[in-house]
C-alpha cells in the first residue's frame, strides 16, 4: 500500500513544485491562511484522486497484488499526507515571511475543514465520479457570487468574523470535541468508500 501512496506523490510532484511556492506568495500578500490552506489541500487531493478514475487505471490497479481495501486506504492516507505537507509549508512560510509562529488553532481549523470535505467527497466520488463534484462546486461558486453580489454583500466579512470568533474561543474541550467528531466522520467515510469500491465492477 505504501507503493500506492508513493505513486500518488510521484505523480503530483510537478503540481507540488508549482503549488508550494504559490503558497509563499499568498502568505506574502497576507491572504487568509485558512482559506489558502483549504483551497490548496483540496485542489491537490482531488487532482490526485481524479487521475485514477479511468476504468483502464482501475483495471490495472486491481490486477496488481493489492486488495480494493488497500487501494481505497492509500487515497485516504495520501490525503492526510498532502494536507500535512500543505500545513507544514504554511507553518514554515509564515515563520519565514512574518517571523511569527502561526496559531495552532488556525492550523487545526484548516485541517478539520479539509478532513470534513474529504469525508464527504471521497464516498461521493467513488459512487459517482469526482467530475460531478467539480460541476457541483462550479455551480456553488456561481451561486455564492450571486448571493454576495445581490443579497448579502458583506457575506465574506461575516464568514471571516465567524472564523475569528471561533478561533478566539479559549476552550480546549470544544476543539477536542470537534476534532474527535471529524476524525470519526473520516473513519466512517473511509469504511463507506471501501464498501462502495469493493462492489464496483470495472
N, C-alpha and C positions, 0 to 999 in steps of 0.2 A: 504493500500500500504506500510505503514511503516513496517508491519509484513513481507512483501516480502523482503524488504531491510535487515531487521533483520535476516531473514532466510539465505540470502547470506553471511552475516557477520559471522554467526554461522558456516556455512558450510566451510568457509575459515579460521576459527580460527587456525587450525593446520598449514595451509600453512603460515599464517601471523606470527605465532610463529617461523617459520623457516626462512622466508624471511627477516623480520625486523632486526634480529641480523646480517644476512648476509650483509645488507646494511652498518652496522657499520664496518664490516671487509673490505668491498670495499673502504669505505671512509678512513680507516686507511692506506691502501696501496696507497692512493692518486689516485684512479681511477677517470675518468671524472664523475663529479656529474650529469650532464645532461644525459649521457649515462646510468648510473646506475638507475637513477630515471625513465627514459623512459622504460628501459628493465623490471624493476620490476613492474611498474604500469601496463604495457600492459600484462605481464605474469599473474598477479593475476586477472585482469579484464576479460581476455579471458578465464581463467580457470573457473571463476565464471559463465560466460556465457555458456560454453560448458557443465557444469554439468546439465543444464536444457534442453538439446537438445533432450533427448529421448522422443519419442511420448507418452509413458506412463506418463512421468512427465508433459507434456503439457496437457494431458487429465485430470490429477489431478488438475493442476493449473486452468484450465478452468471450473472445476466442483466446485471450491471454489467461494465464493462471491466476486470475483474480475473481473473487466472488462479487456478486452485484452489491452486497453489503459493503465490501471494501471500496468499490468504485464510488458509491454514494458518500461513504465516510471520508474519502480523500477530498471530496469537494467541501465538506463541512470543516475539516481540519485545515484545508487550504485557505478557506475564507477567514479562519482565525489567524493564520499566518499573515495574510495580506493586510488584515486590519491592524495587527500588531506592528507590521512594517510601516504603515501609514502613521500610526500613533507615535512610534519611535522617531520617525522623520519630523513630525510636528514638534515633538519634545526637543529634539536636537536643534531644529531650525529656530524655535522660539528662544532657546538658550543662546544661540549664536547671534541672532538678529536683535532681539530685545534685551539680551543679557539678564533674563529672569527665568525662573523655573515656573512652568505653566501649572495652574492649579490642577490637582489630581481629580477634582470634581468635574472639570471640563473634559478631561480625558475619559473619565468614567461615563459621562453622559454621551459623549461621542461614540464610545464603544457600544453602549447599550442600544443606541439608536440603530447602529449598523447591524448588530446581532438580532434585534427585533425585526428589521427589514428582511434579513436573510431567512429568518424563521418563517416568514410568510412567503417570500419569493421563491425559495427552492422547491417546496412541495408544489406550488402552482406551476413552476417551470417544468418539473418532472411530469406533472399531469398533463400539461398542455405544451407550451413552448415559451421560452423567455422573450421571443419577439412580440408575443401578445402582451407581455408585461411592459415592454418598451412602448407599445402603442398606448397602453393604459396610462403610462407616465406622461407621454406626449399630450394626451387629452387632458390629463390632470394639470399640466403646466399651463395649457391654454386657458382652462377654466380658472386657474389661480390668477393669471394676469388679468382676466376679465373681471374677476371679483375685486382685485386690487384697483383696477382702473375705474370701475363703475360703482362699486358698492362700499368697499372698505379700503379707502386709500392708505390708511395707516396700519394695514394688516402686518406688514414687516416689522414695524415698531412694536406692535402688540406681541408678536412672536418673540422678538428679542427681549422684551420686558418680562415675558413669562419665563424664558430660559434664565434670565438674570435672577428672578425671584427664586426659581428652583435651586440655582447654584448658591444662593445666599443662605439657604437653609443649613443650619449647623446641627444636623440630626443624622448621626451615623446609622441609626436603625432604619431610617427612611431609605437611604442609599442601599443598605444591606437588603432590605425587603424588595426594592425594585430590581436589584442585581440578581437575587435569587429567583424572582419571578421570570425575568428574561432568560436566565440560564435554563430554567425548567422548560420554558417555551421552546428554546433552542433544541434541547434534548428530545422533546416530543416531536418537533418538526423533523429532526434527524431520523427518528424512528418511522415517522409517517412517510418520509421520502424513500426510505429503504423499502417499505411496504409497497409504495406506488411503483418504484423502479423494478422490483422483483417480479411484478405482474405484467410488465411491458413486453410486447413482442416486437422484435426487430427483423 
